[in-house]
Amino acid sequence: MSETVDTIDADQNDAAEPAESVEASESVATDESGATRTGGDDETLVREGDIAGDYLERLLDLLDYDGDIDLDVEAGRAVVSIDGGEDLEKLVGQRGTVLESLQELTRLAVQQETGSRSRLMLDIAGWRSDRREELRELGRSTAESVRSNGERVRLQPMSPFERKVVHDAVATVEGVTSESEGEDPKRRVVIFPED
């Protein structure tokens, strides 16, 4: 999980593709997967959470994994968490790759039932919340380093979820800004001093 956090590429002479602004790539108009946010009332979001919970419960039964499913609504989206089972880390995968796939499958299951795209967020064994904290610290500390030495830093490629967290953390540090550059899956955050 710390693989991305530990590796920073500070090469300033890289011929990178033009970076696009944070507003264009990870703005409040998109979620962590880059999908356009559609918002919804709490009743709709609770229904999405229920559908997702049923889908994930069937999946856990098929795998014969133990886990407690918690449903919530936060920041205009349904949030489903699975905790408590010994085998759950297998459903996270390396750097959350399996978790991202399961989240997308769960969103598709909800969409099939409701007829509209879901922004549902899935967390398993607390991985996403732990990763969010690591990335916030990475964003803040790297931004402070850039502010003090005046040199831009290019971070390792990250998922849309990871880039969004880093951009938000960088935005809390005065005198620096961040952009995303490149194409997925090699899209990365670049942090540089403001003019």
C-alpha positions in Angstrom: 0.0 0.0 0.0 2.9 2.4 0.6 4.4 1.7 -2.8 3.0 5.0 -4.3 3.7 7.0 -1.2 7.4 6.1 -1.0 8.3 6.8 -4.7 8.6 10.3 -6.0 10.1 11.3 -9.3 11.6 14.8 -9.0 13.1 14.9 -12.5 12.5 18.3 -13.8 13.8 17.7 -17.3 11.1 15.2 -18.3 9.4 15.9 -21.6 5.9 15.3 -20.3 2.6 15.8 -22.1 1.0 19.2 -21.3 -0.7 19.0 -17.9 -4.3 19.8 -17.6 -5.7 21.8 -14.8 -7.1 20.2 -11.7 -10.4 21.9 -12.4 -10.6 20.0 -15.8 -9.6 16.6 -14.5 -10.5 16.1 -10.8 -12.9 18.8 -10.1 -16.0 18.7 -7.9 -17.9 17.8 -11.1 -16.4 14.3 -11.1 -16.1 11.5 -8.7 -13.0 9.4 -7.9 -13.5 7.3 -11.0 -13.9 10.4 -13.3 -17.6 9.8 -13.8 -19.8 12.8 -13.8 -21.6 13.3 -10.5 -25.3 13.1 -10.6 -26.2 13.7 -7.0 -29.4 12.3 -5.4 -31.6 12.6 -2.5 -31.0 10.5 0.7 -33.9 8.1 -0.1 -32.4 7.2 -3.5 -29.0 6.8 -2.0 -30.2 4.6 0.8 -31.9 2.4 -1.9 -28.6 2.3 -3.8 -26.8 1.2 -0.6 -29.4 -1.5 0.1 -29.0 -2.9 -3.5 -25.3 -2.8 -3.2 -25.4 -4.4 0.3 -27.5 -7.3 -1.1 -25.2 -7.8 -4.1 -22.1 -7.8 -1.9 -23.7 -10.1 0.7 -24.4 -12.7 -2.1 -20.7 -12.3 -3.3 -19.4 -12.9 0.2 -21.6 -16.0 0.6 -20.4 -17.4 -2.8 -16.8 -16.9 -1.7 -17.5 -18.2 1.9 -16.0 -15.0 3.3 -17.1 -13.5 6.6 -17.7 -9.7 6.7 -20.1 -7.2 8.2 -21.6 -4.8 5.7 -22.3 -1.2 6.8 -24.4 1.2 4.7 -24.2 5.0 5.0 -24.8 8.2 3.0 -21.9 10.7 2.9 -21.4 13.8 0.8 -24.2 13.0 -1.6 -23.3 9.3 -2.3 -24.0 5.9 -0.9 -21.1 4.4 1.0 -20.8 0.7 1.6 -18.1 -0.7 3.9 -17.2 -4.4 4.5 -15.2 -5.1 7.7 -14.5 -7.9 10.1 -13.5 -10.9 8.0 -10.0 -12.5 7.9 -10.1 -13.0 4.1 -11.2 -9.5 3.2 -7.8 -8.2 2.2 -7.9 -10.5 -0.7 -10.8 -8.4 -2.0 -8.7 -5.3 -1.8 -5.7 -6.5 -3.9 -2.5 -4.8 -4.6 -2.9 -1.1 -4.3 -6.6 -1.5 -4.2 -7.0 -2.9 -7.8 -9.5 -5.6 -6.8 -11.4 -3.1 -4.6 -11.7 -0.7 -7.6 -13.0 -3.5 -9.8 -15.5 -4.7 -7.1 -16.7 -1.1 -6.7 -17.4 -0.8 -10.4 -19.2 -4.2 -10.5 -21.3 -3.1 -7.5 -22.1 0.2 -9.3 -23.2 -1.7 -12.3 -25.4 -4.0 -10.2 -27.0 -0.9 -8.7 -27.4 0.7 -12.2 -29.1 -2.5 -13.5 -31.6 -2.3 -10.7 -32.2 1.5 -10.7 -31.6 2.4 -14.3 -29.2 5.2 -13.4 -25.5 5.5 -12.9 -24.4 5.2 -9.3 -21.6 7.1 -7.5 -21.5 4.5 -4.8 -18.2 4.3 -2.8 -17.0 0.9 -1.6 -14.4 0.3 1.1 -13.2 -3.1 2.3 -11.3 -3.7 5.5 -10.7 0.1 5.9 -8.3 0.1 3.0 -9.7 3.2 1.3 -9.9 5.3 4.5 -6.3 4.3 5.4 -5.1 5.1 1.9 -6.9 8.4 2.0 -4.9 9.4 5.1 -1.6 8.3 3.5 -2.3 10.3 0.4 -3.3 13.4 2.3 0.0 13.3 4.2 1.9 12.7 0.9 0.2 15.6 -0.7 0.8 18.0 2.2 4.4 17.0 2.8 5.3 17.1 -0.9 3.6 20.5 -1.3 5.6 21.9 1.6 8.8 20.6 0.1 8.0 22.1 -3.3 7.2 25.4 -1.6 10.5 25.4 0.3 12.8 24.3 -2.5 10.9 25.8 -5.5 11.2 22.6 -7.6 8.3 20.8 -9.1 7.7 17.1 -8.2 6.0 14.5 -10.3 4.4 11.7 -8.2 4.0 8.1 -9.3 0.9 7.3 -11.4 -2.3 7.0 -9.4 -5.9 6.2 -9.8 -8.5 9.0 -10.1 -9.5 8.4 -6.4 -5.8 8.8 -5.3 -5.2 11.9 -7.5 -8.3 13.6 -6.1 -7.1 13.1 -2.5 -3.6 14.4 -3.3 -5.0 17.5 -5.2 -7.3 18.3 -2.3 -4.3 18.0 0.2 -2.1 20.2 -2.0 -4.8 22.9 -2.2 -4.4 23.4 1.6 -0.8 24.5 1.2 -0.3 28.1 0.1 2.2 28.9 -2.6 1.9 25.7 -4.6 -0.6 24.1 -7.0 -1.1 20.8 -8.7 -2.2 19.4 -12.0 -2.7 16.0 -13.5 -0.7 14.9 -16.6 -0.6 11.9 -18.8 -3.2 9.3 -19.7 -4.6 6.6 -17.5 -3.3 4.3 -16.2 -0.1 6.3 -16.1 -1.8 9.6 -15.2 0.0 11.3 -12.3 -0.1 14.4 -10.1 2.5 17.2 -10.6 3.0 19.7 -7.8 4.8 23.0 -8.6 5.3 26.4 -7.1 2.8 29.1 -8.0 4.2 32.1 -10.0 
